[in-house]
């Protein structure tokens, strides 16, 4: 079981990485036990994710409550496990299997900050103080911040080149879009 202290240290490490401090990785438990504990971040961000779906999502169209919860819940689990599984095969292929655990630990804990960025964007949207055009621009800026954050986590955690990190960021983004599209298709 993960302790509150471990959660706070891990989120602090993720915050340091967000600030582009490469020593942020030192705050993370990069052992095999820390690897499994990093998936607890999914539990931490679940309420925020549910709020984002309920208030800012695309909605389920005519899908009922049970169907929306089921599809979004399955999609949530797939989103949390798909990229670590892909990287379990790709990291050894590029001779980075020794860095895989460290990278996934940092990747998982970085989700806490990513969700916080989306919550800020949702709060701005809900306030109505920003016109739609500006809101779209803020959405693009938020996505750029999140993608560059993941790029930095890849550079530090997996120790790949700049171009390699860009390739992996693109791969993770594409995988996420595919999973999201399948889920939205099931809600129509």
Backbone as a printed PyTorch tensor [residue, N CA C, xyz], in Angstrom:
tensor([[[  0.8420,  -1.1890,   0.0000],
         [  0.0000,   0.0000,   0.0000],
         [  0.8830,   1.2470,   0.0000]],

        [[  0.4560,   2.2440,  -0.6930],
         [  1.2120,   3.4830,  -0.7920],
         [  0.7850,   4.4350,   0.3250]],

        [[  1.7370,   5.1330,   0.8810],
         [  1.4360,   6.0700,   1.9640],
         [  1.2190,   7.4720,   1.3950]],

        [[  0.5990,   8.3060,   2.1860],
         [  0.3750,   9.6950,   1.7790],
         [  1.7140,  10.4000,   1.5440]],

        [[  2.6840,  10.0930,   2.3860],
         [  4.0140,  10.6840,   2.2370],
         [  4.6290,  10.3230,   0.8780]],

        [[  4.5040,   9.0570,   0.4840],
         [  5.0300,   8.6190,  -0.8140],
         [  4.3130,   9.3320,  -1.9630]],

        [[  3.0050,   9.4990,  -1.8310],
         [  2.2310,  10.2060,  -2.8590],
         [  2.7240,  11.6410,  -2.9910]],

        [[  2.8750,  12.3170,  -1.8620],
         [  3.3120,  13.7160,  -1.8870],
         [  4.7190,  13.8620,  -2.4570]],

        [[  5.6270,  12.9600,  -2.0790],
         [  6.9830,  12.9970,  -2.6380],
         [  6.9510,  12.7800,  -4.1510]],

        [[  6.1320,  11.8480,  -4.5870],
         [  6.0500,  11.5430,  -6.0180],
         [  5.4600,  12.6990,  -6.7980]],

        [[  4.4070,  13.2960,  -6.2710],
         [  3.8180,  14.4510,  -6.9530],
         [  4.7790,  15.6360,  -6.9560]],

        [[  5.5540,  15.7690,  -5.8910],
         [  6.5690,  16.8270,  -5.8610],
         [  7.6390,  16.5690,  -6.9280]],

        [[  8.0610,  15.3250,  -7.0410],
         [  9.0250,  14.9770,  -8.0860],
         [  8.4820,  15.2800,  -9.4740]],

        [[  7.1970,  14.9580,  -9.6920],
         [  6.5600,  15.2630, -10.9770],
         [  6.5110,  16.7720, -11.2000]],

        [[  6.2470,  17.5270, -10.1380],
         [  6.2260,  18.9860, -10.2310],
         [  7.6090,  19.5250, -10.6110]],

        [[  8.6560,  18.9870,  -9.9820],
         [ 10.0100,  19.4200, -10.3030],
         [ 10.3330,  19.1330, -11.7800]],

        [[  9.8950,  17.9770, -12.2570],
         [ 10.0930,  17.6570, -13.6720],
         [  9.3130,  18.6340, -14.5580]],

        [[  8.1250,  19.0030, -14.1180],
         [  7.3200,  19.9690, -14.8720],
         [  8.0540,  21.3030, -14.9870]],

        [[  8.7910,  21.6500, -13.9330],
         [  9.5770,  22.8870, -13.9380],
         [ 10.9070,  22.7190, -14.6680]],

        [[ 11.1000,  21.5880, -15.3150],
         [ 12.2940,  21.2490, -16.0850],
         [ 13.5370,  21.0700, -15.2150]],

        [[ 13.3060,  20.5960, -14.0040],
         [ 14.4030,  20.2630, -13.0960],
         [ 14.6450,  18.7580, -13.2260]],

        [[ 15.7250,  18.3800, -13.8590],
         [ 16.0040,  16.9620, -14.0900],
         [ 16.1860,  16.1820, -12.7850]],

        [[ 16.5030,  16.8750, -11.7130],
         [ 16.6470,  16.1930, -10.4170],
         [ 15.3030,  15.8100,  -9.8150]],

        [[ 14.2070,  16.2190, -10.4330],
         [ 12.8860,  15.8050,  -9.9670],
         [ 12.7180,  14.3040,  -9.9660]],

        [[ 13.4400,  13.6380, -10.8570],
         [ 13.3810,  12.1820, -10.9450],
         [ 13.8690,  11.5290,  -9.6560]],

        [[ 14.7370,  12.2340,  -8.9160],
         [ 15.2810,  11.6970,  -7.6640],
         [ 14.2300,  11.6090,  -6.5700]],

        [[ 13.1340,  12.3360,  -6.7070],
         [ 12.0660,  12.3030,  -5.7180],
         [ 11.1270,  11.1190,  -5.9290]],

        [[ 11.2840,  10.4320,  -7.0330],
         [ 10.3960,   9.3210,  -7.3750],
         [ 11.0050,   7.9910,  -6.9520]],

        [[ 10.1440,   7.0920,  -6.5280],
         [ 10.5700,   5.7390,  -6.1780],
         [ 10.6400,   4.9430,  -7.4780]],

        [[ 11.8380,   4.7270,  -7.9840],
         [ 11.9980,   4.0670,  -9.2730],
         [ 12.3340,   2.5800,  -9.1320]],

        [[ 11.9600,   2.0060,  -7.9970],
         [ 12.1090,   0.5630,  -7.8070],
         [ 10.9230,  -0.1340,  -8.4650]],

        [[ 10.9540,  -1.4540,  -8.5060],
         [  9.8240,  -2.2070,  -9.0600],
         [  8.5700,  -1.9640,  -8.2170]],

        [[  8.7460,  -1.8310,  -6.9040],
         [  7.6110,  -1.5270,  -6.0300],
         [  7.0730,  -0.1280,  -6.3300]],

        [[  7.9720,   0.8140,  -6.5540],
         [  7.5620,   2.1660,  -6.9140],
         [  6.8510,   2.2030,  -8.2530]],

        [[  7.2720,   1.3200,  -9.1630],
         [  6.6050,   1.2010, -10.4700],
         [  5.1300,   0.8870, -10.2760]],

        [[  4.8470,  -0.1450,  -9.4870],
         [  3.4510,  -0.5390,  -9.2790],
         [  2.6900,   0.5140,  -8.4910]],

        [[  3.3630,   1.1390,  -7.5360],
         [  2.7060,   2.1890,  -6.7540],
         [  2.3790,   3.4140,  -7.6030]],

        [[  3.1520,   3.6580,  -8.6620],
         [  2.8990,   4.8400,  -9.4920],
         [  1.5440,   4.7570, -10.1940]],

        [[  1.0230,   3.5680, -10.3640],
         [ -0.2960,   3.4310, -10.9820],
         [ -1.4090,   3.8920, -10.0340]],

        [[ -1.0690,   4.0980,  -8.7600],
         [ -2.0350,   4.6470,  -7.8090],
         [ -2.4330,   6.0640,  -8.2000]],

        [[ -1.6130,   6.7240,  -8.9630],
         [ -1.9640,   8.0680,  -9.4290],
         [ -3.2850,   8.0380, -10.2020]],

        [[ -3.5950,   6.9080, -10.8210],
         [ -4.8780,   6.7690, -11.5280],
         [ -6.0470,   6.9260, -10.5600]],

        [[ -5.8820,   6.4260,  -9.3520],
         [ -6.9310,   6.5650,  -8.3310],
         [ -7.0180,   8.0210,  -7.8730]],

        [[ -5.8710,   8.6610,  -7.7320],
         [ -5.8370,  10.0470,  -7.2740],
         [ -6.5240,  10.9820,  -8.2700]],

        [[ -6.2460,  10.7960,  -9.5510],
         [ -6.8100,  11.7150, -10.5490],
         [ -8.1940,  11.3050, -11.0400]],

        [[ -8.6790,  10.1440, -10.6280],
         [ -9.9970,   9.6850, -11.0860],
         [-11.1190,  10.6760, -10.8000]],

        [[-11.2180,  11.2440,  -9.5990],
         [-12.2980,  12.2240,  -9.3770],
         [-12.1980,  13.4330, -10.3180]],

        [[-10.9880,  13.9060, -10.5600],
         [-10.8050,  15.0410, -11.4680],
         [-11.1680,  14.6380, -12.8900]],

        [[-10.8020,  13.4320, -13.2850],
         [-11.1420,  12.9380, -14.6210],
         [-12.6640,  12.8400, -14.7700]],

        [[-13.3220,  12.3260, -13.7410],
         [-14.7840,  12.2220, -13.7870],
         [-15.4180,  13.6050, -13.9040]],

        [[-14.8580,  14.5610, -13.2020],
         [-15.3510,  15.9390, -13.2900],
         [-15.1500,  16.4990, -14.6990]],

        [[-14.0020,  16.2380, -15.2760],
         [-13.7370,  16.6990, -16.6460],
         [-14.7220,  16.0790, -17.6330]],

        [[-15.0230,  14.8110, -17.4630],
         [-15.9840,  14.1330, -18.3410],
         [-17.3800,  14.7070, -18.1380]],

        [[-17.7640,  14.8760, -16.8780],
         [-19.1250,  15.3400, -16.5690],
         [-19.3700,  16.7810, -17.0060]],

        [[-18.3770,  17.6390, -16.8080],
         [-18.5910,  19.0710, -17.0650],
         [-17.9920,  19.5770, -18.3690]],

        [[-16.9720,  18.9380, -18.8350],
         [-16.2990,  19.4850, -20.0010],
         [-16.1530,  18.5250, -21.1490]],

        [[-16.6460,  17.3100, -20.9680],
         [-16.4780,  16.3030, -22.0030],
         [-17.4100,  16.5160, -23.1720]],

        [[-17.2580,  15.6200, -24.1200],
         [-18.0730,  15.6870, -25.3250],
         [-19.4650,  15.1350, -25.0820]],

        [[-19.6330,  14.4910, -23.9470],
         [-20.9400,  13.9460, -23.6320],
         [-21.1590,  12.6180, -24.3150]],

        [[-22.1760,  11.9410, -23.8660],
         [-22.4720,  10.6250, -24.4010],
         [-23.5670,  10.6270, -25.4400]],

        [[-23.9610,  11.8150, -25.9110],
         [-25.0380,  11.8560, -26.8990],
         [-26.3020,  11.2840, -26.3050]],

        [[-26.8180,  10.2550, -26.9370],
         [-28.0430,   9.6080, -26.4480],
         [-27.7470,   8.4170, -25.5440]],

        [[-26.4870,   8.1700, -25.2740],
         [-26.1220,   7.0370, -24.4250],
         [-26.5850,   7.2980, -23.0000]],

        [[-27.0380,   6.2550, -22.3580],
         [-27.4890,   6.3740, -20.9810],
         [-26.3360,   6.4930, -20.0050]],

        [[-26.6750,   6.8060, -18.7680],
         [-25.6760,   7.0080, -17.7240],
         [-24.7820,   5.7830, -17.5550]],

        [[-25.3940,   4.5930, -17.4760],
         [-24.6300,   3.3620, -17.2660],
         [-23.6550,   3.1240, -18.4080]],

        [[-24.0940,   3.3680, -19.6140],
         [-23.2290,   3.1530, -20.7730],
         [-22.0620,   4.1400, -20.7620]],

        [[-22.3370,   5.4000, -20.4600],
         [-21.2730,   6.4040, -20.4020],
         [-20.2470,   6.0290, -19.3390]],

        [[-20.7190,   5.6680, -18.1550],
         [-19.8070,   5.3000, -17.0650],
         [-18.9860,   4.0690, -17.4390]],

        [[-19.6240,   3.0860, -18.0540],
         [-18.9240,   1.8650, -18.4440],
         [-17.8610,   2.1400, -19.5070]],

        [[-18.2600,   2.8320, -20.5630],
         [-17.3170,   3.1110, -21.6570],
         [-16.1740,   4.0040, -21.1820]],

        [[-16.4970,   5.0580, -20.4520],
         [-15.4490,   5.9570, -19.9600],
         [-14.5560,   5.2420, -18.9550]],

        [[-15.1380,   4.3890, -18.1210],
         [-14.3470,   3.6420, -17.1440],
         [-13.3780,   2.6800, -17.8060]],

        [[-13.8560,   1.9510, -18.7990],
         [-12.9760,   1.0380, -19.5310],
         [-11.9050,   1.8260, -20.2720]],

        [[-12.3040,   2.9270, -20.8870],
         [-11.3340,   3.7760, -21.5830],
         [-10.2670,   4.3110, -20.6400]],

        [[-10.6700,   4.6510, -19.4190],
         [ -9.7350,   5.1690, -18.4200],
         [ -8.6820,   4.1160, -18.0780]],

        [[ -9.1210,   2.9090, -17.8550],
         [ -8.1810,   1.8240, -17.5350],
         [ -7.2580,   1.5530, -18.7220]],

        [[ -7.8120,   1.5440, -19.9140],
         [ -6.9900,   1.3050, -21.1060],
         [ -5.9710,   2.4290, -21.2780]],

        [[ -6.3980,   3.6770, -21.0760],
         [ -5.4670,   4.8010, -21.2050],
         [ -4.3020,   4.6580, -20.2260]],

        [[ -4.5790,   4.1820, -19.0230],
         [ -3.5350,   4.0600, -18.0040],
         [ -2.5870,   2.8920, -18.2530]],

        [[ -3.0360,   1.8970, -19.0100],
         [ -2.2020,   0.7070, -19.1780],
         [ -1.6050,   0.5550, -20.5800]],

        [[ -2.2160,   1.1510, -21.5830],
         [ -1.7830,   0.9220, -22.9620],
         [ -0.3500,   1.3990, -23.2110]],

        [[ -0.0570,   2.6580, -22.8500],
         [  1.2830,   3.1810, -23.1430],
         [  2.3810,   2.4530, -22.3530]],

        [[  2.1880,   2.1890, -21.0580],
         [  3.2170,   1.3950, -20.3650],
         [  3.4360,   0.0170, -21.0050]],

        [[  2.3730,  -0.5970, -21.5200],
         [  2.5390,  -1.8850, -22.1960],
         [  3.3050,  -1.7240, -23.5100]],

        [[  2.9720,  -0.7120, -24.2820],
         [  3.6950,  -0.4500, -25.5300],
         [  5.1720,  -0.2190, -25.2230]],

        [[  5.4310,   0.5980, -24.2080],
         [  6.8310,   0.9140, -23.8770],
         [  7.5760,  -0.2870, -23.2990]],

        [[  6.8570,  -1.2380, -22.7130],
         [  7.5130,  -2.4530, -22.2210],
         [  8.1660,  -3.2190, -23.3740]],

        [[  7.6410,  -3.0540, -24.5740],
         [  8.2210,  -3.6870, -25.7540],
         [  9.2040,  -2.7670, -26.4850]],

        [[  8.9000,  -1.4680, -26.5050],
         [  9.7560,  -0.5390, -27.2390],
         [ 11.0630,  -0.2150, -26.5130]],

        [[ 11.0100,  -0.1110, -25.1860],
         [ 12.2250,   0.2370, -24.4360],
         [ 13.3460,  -0.7800, -24.6650]],

        [[ 13.0850,  -2.0870, -24.5800],
         [ 14.1640,  -3.0360, -24.8820],
         [ 14.6100,  -2.9730, -26.3480]],

        [[ 13.6810,  -2.6590, -27.2420],
         [ 14.0250,  -2.6030, -28.6660],
         [ 15.0140,  -1.4820, -28.9710]],

        [[ 15.0040,  -0.4250, -28.1540],
         [ 15.9530,   0.6740, -28.3610],
         [ 17.0540,   0.6630, -27.2900]],

        [[ 17.1800,  -0.4720, -26.6290],
         [ 18.2180,  -0.6670, -25.6100],
         [ 18.0770,   0.3000, -24.4350]],

        [[ 16.8410,   0.5270, -24.0130],
         [ 16.5730,   1.3750, -22.8530],
         [ 15.7690,   0.6270, -21.7870]],

        [[ 15.8410,  -0.6950, -21.8040],
         [ 15.0670,  -1.4720, -20.8360],
         [ 15.4770,  -1.1850, -19.3990]],

        [[ 16.7240,  -0.7670, -19.1630],
         [ 17.1450,  -0.4170, -17.8060],
         [ 16.4850,   0.8700, -17.3140]],

        [[ 15.9900,   1.6950, -18.2220],
         [ 15.3520,   2.9680, -17.8570],
         [ 13.8290,   2.9050, -17.8960]],

        [[ 13.2880,   1.7760, -18.3220],
         [ 11.8360,   1.6500, -18.4950],
         [ 11.0700,   1.9700, -17.2160]],

        [[ 11.4470,   1.3550, -16.1120],
         [ 10.7100,   1.5560, -14.8550],
         [ 10.7740,   3.0180, -14.4270]],

        [[ 11.9540,   3.5940, -14.4830],
         [ 12.1130,   5.0020, -14.0960],
         [ 11.2130,   5.8960, -14.9520]],

        [[ 11.1860,   5.6450, -16.2540],
         [ 10.3570,   6.4430, -17.1500],
         [  8.8690,   6.2870, -16.8310]],

        [[  8.4060,   5.0680, -16.6720],
         [  6.9690,   4.8510, -16.4310],
         [  6.5510,   5.4400, -15.0860]],

        [[  7.3990,   5.3460, -14.0820],
         [  7.0890,   5.9710, -12.7950],
         [  6.8940,   7.4750, -12.9820]],

        [[  7.8220,   8.1110, -13.6750],
         [  7.7140,   9.5550, -13.9240],
         [  6.5030,   9.8660, -14.7980]],

        [[  6.2730,   9.0530, -15.8100],
         [  5.1360,   9.2290, -16.7150],
         [  3.8140,   9.1550, -15.9430]],

        [[  3.6800,   8.1370, -15.1060],
         [  2.4320,   7.9750, -14.3570],
         [  2.1820,   9.1460, -13.4120]],

        [[  3.2000,   9.5370, -12.6520],
         [  3.0020,  10.6290, -11.7020],
         [  2.7960,  11.9640, -12.4100]],

        [[  3.3010,  12.1020, -13.6210],
         [  3.0870,  13.3490, -14.3610],
         [  1.6170,  13.5490, -14.7220]],

        [[  0.8460,  12.4980, -14.7150],
         [ -0.5870,  12.6080, -15.0350],
         [ -1.3150,  13.5100, -14.0450]],

        [[ -0.8410,  13.5440, -12.8100],
         [ -1.4700,  14.4180, -11.8160],
         [ -1.4250,  15.8790, -12.2350]],

        [[ -0.2840,  16.3070, -12.7410],
         [ -0.1440,  17.6990, -13.1910],
         [ -0.8850,  17.9440, -14.4940]],

        [[ -0.9140,  16.9420, -15.3580],
         [ -1.6370,  17.0920, -16.6240],
         [ -3.1290,  17.3020, -16.3740]],

        [[ -3.6860,  16.5250, -15.4710],
         [ -5.1100,  16.6770, -15.1430],
         [ -5.3570,  18.0350, -14.4990]],

        [[ -4.4290,  18.5050, -13.6790],
         [ -4.5750,  19.8290, -13.0630],
         [ -4.6400,  20.9180, -14.1360]],

        [[ -3.8380,  20.7840, -15.1810],
         [ -3.8750,  21.7610, -16.2790],
         [ -5.2410,  21.7460, -16.9460]],

        [[ -5.7770,  20.5660, -17.1810],
         [ -7.1050,  20.4760, -17.7990],
         [ -8.1930,  21.0190, -16.8750]],

        [[ -8.0360,  20.8280, -15.5730],
         [ -9.0200,  21.3890, -14.6290],
         [ -8.9960,  22.9110, -14.6420]],

        [[ -7.8090,  23.4840, -14.7510],
         [ -7.6990,  24.9490, -14.8420],
         [ -8.3960,  25.4340, -16.1050]],

        [[ -8.1760,  24.7290, -17.1920],
         [ -8.8200,  25.0820, -18.4580],
         [-10.3390,  24.9580, -18.3510]],

        [[-10.8050,  23.9090, -17.6890],
         [-12.2470,  23.7380, -17.4870],
         [-12.8170,  24.8630, -16.6290]],

        [[-12.1080,  25.2650, -15.5800],
         [-12.5700,  26.3600, -14.7210],
         [-12.6750,  27.6590, -15.5130]],

        [[-11.7070,  27.9040, -16.3870],
         [-11.7540,  29.1060, -17.2330],
         [-12.9560,  29.0350, -18.1640]],

        [[-13.1940,  27.8520, -18.7350],
         [-14.3420,  27.6650, -19.6350],
         [-15.6510,  27.8880, -18.8980]],

        [[-15.7710,  27.3130, -17.7160],
         [-17.0140,  27.4060, -16.9340],
         [-17.2670,  28.8300, -16.4390]],

        [[-16.1920,  29.6000, -16.2400],
         [-16.3660,  30.9650, -15.7410],
         [-17.0160,  31.8660, -16.7740]],

        [[-16.8150,  31.5520, -18.0410],
         [-17.3930,  32.3540, -19.1050],
         [-16.6830,  33.6790, -19.3440]],

        [[-15.5510,  33.8940, -18.7040],
         [-14.8690,  35.1840, -18.8370],
         [-13.9780,  35.2570, -20.0770]],

        [[-13.7770,  34.1070, -20.7210],
         [-12.9150,  34.0620, -21.8910],
         [-13.7580,  33.6920, -23.1070]],

        [[-13.6560,  34.4560, -24.1920],
         [-14.4070,  34.1180, -25.4090],
         [-13.9590,  32.7730, -25.9880]],

        [[-14.8390,  32.1490, -26.7790],
         [-14.5660,  30.8140, -27.3170],
         [-13.2670,  30.7410, -28.1140]],

        [[-12.9800,  31.7490, -28.9230],
         [-11.7520,  31.7500, -29.7120],
         [-10.5220,  31.7290, -28.8300]],

        [[-10.5570,  32.5250, -27.7780],
         [ -9.4310,  32.5660, -26.8400],
         [ -9.3450,  31.2530, -26.0680]],

        [[-10.4890,  30.6610, -25.7620],
         [-10.5190,  29.3820, -25.0610],
         [ -9.8650,  28.2900, -25.9200]],

        [[-10.1430,  28.3160, -27.2060],
         [ -9.5150,  27.3490, -28.1130],
         [ -7.9990,  27.5370, -28.1310]],

        [[ -7.5570,  28.7800, -28.1290],
         [ -6.1250,  29.0800, -28.0930],
         [ -5.5040,  28.5930, -26.7870]],

        [[ -6.2090,  28.7780, -25.6810],
         [ -5.7240,  28.2730, -24.3900],
         [ -5.6540,  26.7480, -24.4020]],

        [[ -6.6050,  26.1130, -25.0700],
         [ -6.5890,  24.6530, -25.1870],
         [ -5.3700,  24.1640, -25.9520]],

        [[ -5.0390,  24.8550, -27.0210],
         [ -3.8370,  24.5090, -27.7990],
         [ -2.5860,  24.7260, -26.9500]],

        [[ -2.5600,  25.8330, -26.2080],
         [ -1.4100,  26.1160, -25.3390],
         [ -1.2750,  25.0380, -24.2590]],

        [[ -2.3970,  24.6350, -23.6730],
         [ -2.3730,  23.5850, -22.6460],
         [ -1.8370,  22.2850, -23.2310]],

        [[ -2.2820,  21.9450, -24.4310],
         [ -1.8090,  20.7160, -25.0700],
         [ -0.3050,  20.8070, -25.3480]],

        [[  0.1620,  21.9630, -25.7990],
         [  1.5970,  22.1400, -26.0600],
         [  2.4040,  21.9880, -24.7740]],

        [[  1.8970,  22.5270, -23.6820],
         [  2.5830,  22.4080, -22.3860],
         [  2.6570,  20.9480, -21.9640]],

        [[  1.5560,  20.2320, -22.1060],
         [  1.5060,  18.8240, -21.7040],
         [  2.4200,  17.9690, -22.5710]],

        [[  2.4110,  18.2120, -23.8750],
         [  3.2740,  17.4310, -24.7670],
         [  4.7540,  17.7210, -24.5130]],

        [[  5.0800,  18.9850, -24.2620],
         [  6.4840,  19.2990, -23.9780],
         [  6.9060,  18.7410, -22.6180]],

        [[  5.9780,  18.6670, -21.6820],
         [  6.2470,  18.0450, -20.3790],
         [  6.5640,  16.5640, -20.5750]],

        [[  5.7490,  15.8850, -21.3710],
         [  5.9970,  14.4670, -21.6310],
         [  7.3420,  14.2940, -22.3380]],

        [[  7.6600,  15.2010, -23.2520],
         [  8.9440,  15.1580, -23.9480],
         [ 10.0930,  15.2100, -22.9350]],

        [[  9.9760,  16.1060, -21.9520],
         [ 11.0300,  16.2320, -20.9470],
         [ 11.1050,  14.9800, -20.0770]],

        [[  9.9550,  14.4320, -19.7070],
         [  9.9330,  13.2040, -18.9010],
         [ 10.6080,  12.0630, -19.6660]],

        [[ 10.3700,  11.9880, -20.9670],
         [ 11.0390,  10.9740, -21.7880],
         [ 12.5500,  11.1910, -21.8180]],

        [[ 12.9600,  12.4240, -21.9930],
         [ 14.3970,  12.7330, -22.0660],
         [ 15.0980,  12.3410, -20.7680]],

        [[ 14.4800,  12.6580, -19.6350],
         [ 15.1020,  12.3890, -18.3400],
         [ 14.8940,  10.9380, -17.9160]],

        [[ 13.6740,  10.4500, -18.0370],
         [ 13.3500,   9.1110, -17.5470],
         [ 13.8970,   7.9910, -18.4050]],

        [[ 13.7000,   8.0910, -19.7070],
         [ 14.1310,   7.0290, -20.6090],
         [ 15.5170,   7.2870, -21.1910]],

        [[ 15.9690,   8.5430, -21.0920],
         [ 17.2680,   8.9580, -21.6250],
         [ 17.3630,   8.7010, -23.1300]],

        [[ 16.4070,   9.2510, -23.8510],
         [ 16.4250,   9.1540, -25.3070],
         [ 16.8150,  10.5030, -25.8980]],

        [[ 17.1380,  10.5040, -27.1720],
         [ 17.5130,  11.7380, -27.8630],
         [ 16.3000,  12.6570, -27.9840]],

        [[ 16.5500,  13.8740, -28.3690],
         [ 15.4640,  14.8420, -28.5630],
         [ 14.4790,  14.3480, -29.6170]],

        [[ 15.0010,  13.8720, -30.7270],
         [ 14.1460,  13.3790, -31.8130],
         [ 13.4180,  12.1110, -31.3760]],

        [[ 14.1260,  11.2340, -30.6750],
         [ 13.4820,  10.0310, -30.1640],
         [ 12.3340,  10.3640, -29.2290]],

        [[ 12.5440,  11.3550, -28.3690],
         [ 11.4890,  11.7740, -27.4430],
         [ 10.2930,  12.3280, -28.2030]],

        [[ 10.5440,  13.1000, -29.2550],
         [  9.4410,  13.6260, -30.0730],
         [  8.6480,  12.4740, -30.6850]],

        [[  9.3460,  11.4590, -31.1690],
         [  8.6800,  10.3000, -31.7690],
         [  7.7920,   9.5880, -30.7560]],

        [[  8.3050,   9.4040, -29.5430],
         [  7.5160,   8.7220, -28.5170],
         [  6.3290,   9.5650, -28.0590]],

        [[  6.5170,  10.8730, -27.9450],
         [  5.4000,  11.7530, -27.5900],
         [  4.3100,  11.6380, -28.6480]],

        [[  4.7120,  11.6580, -29.9180],
         [  3.7350,  11.5230, -31.0110],
         [  3.0270,  10.1760, -30.9410]],

        [[  3.7710,   9.1220, -30.6330],
         [  3.1720,   7.7960, -30.5220],
         [  2.1680,   7.7110, -29.3860]],

        [[  2.5150,   8.2580, -28.2290],
         [  1.5970,   8.2570, -27.0880],
         [  0.3590,   9.0850, -27.4060]],

        [[  0.5590,  10.2330, -28.0280],
         [ -0.5720,  11.0900, -28.3900],
         [ -1.5010,  10.3680, -29.3700]],

        [[ -0.9270,   9.7400, -30.3900],
         [ -1.7400,   9.0160, -31.3780],
         [ -2.5030,   7.8720, -30.7180]],

        [[ -1.8330,   7.1260, -29.8450],
         [ -2.5030,   6.0210, -29.1500],
         [ -3.6630,   6.5390, -28.3100]],

        [[ -3.4440,   7.6410, -27.6040],
         [ -4.5120,   8.2320, -26.7960],
         [ -5.6970,   8.6760, -27.6400]],

        [[ -5.4060,   9.2540, -28.8190],
         [ -6.4790,   9.6960, -29.7070],
         [ -7.2760,   8.5100, -30.2490]],

        [[ -6.6020,   7.4230, -30.5530],
         [ -7.2750,   6.2200, -31.0520],
         [ -8.1900,   5.6490, -29.9710]],

        [[ -7.6810,   5.5450, -28.7540],
         [ -8.4860,   5.0180, -27.6470],
         [ -9.6940,   5.9130, -27.4060]],

        [[ -9.4740,   7.2210, -27.4160],
         [-10.5660,   8.1790, -27.2170],
         [-11.6110,   8.0580, -28.3280]],

        [[-11.1590,   7.9340, -29.5790],
         [-12.0930,   7.8290, -30.7080],
         [-12.9350,   6.5700, -30.6120]],

        [[-12.3240,   5.4600, -30.2150],
         [-13.0930,   4.2350, -30.0400],
         [-14.1590,   4.4020, -28.9700]],

        [[-13.7720,   5.0280, -27.8710],
         [-14.7270,   5.2560, -26.7890],
         [-15.8840,   6.1460, -27.2290]],

        [[-15.5670,   7.2350, -27.9310],
         [-16.6180,   8.1470, -28.4040],
         [-17.5250,   7.4350, -29.4050]],

        [[-16.9340,   6.5730, -30.2230],
         [-17.7370,   5.7900, -31.1780],
         [-18.7090,   4.8670, -30.4630]],

        [[-18.3170,   4.3420, -29.3300],
         [-19.2020,   3.4510, -28.5710],
         [-20.3230,   4.2050, -27.8850]],

        [[-20.1580,   5.5060, -27.7440],
         [-21.1980,   6.3170, -27.0910],
         [-22.2030,   6.8860, -28.0840]],

        [[-21.9870,   6.6820, -29.3650],
         [-22.9130,   7.2100, -30.3770],
         [-24.0020,   6.2280, -30.6730]]])
